[in-house]
């Protein structure tokens, strides 16, 4: 059964939200640790790690969609 347009839209919103959280949350955690430990570098490390993890996730997502994926990202059988 073909999922409707609303289902595909919700799937994309979930993917985009996940990418944003993966990129931002390590930086927020670094900021929190900087405040707790009285340091000044963990926020940069956190955002750098978040950027790297976000890019890996995006590349994985695009690779999974590019290989054997039909319209909307679902796998062809």
Secondary structure, 3 states (H helix, E strand, C coil): CCCCHHHHHHHHHHHHHHHHHHHHHHHHHHHHHHHHHCCCCHHHHHHHHHHHHHHHHHHHHHHHHHCCECHHHCECC
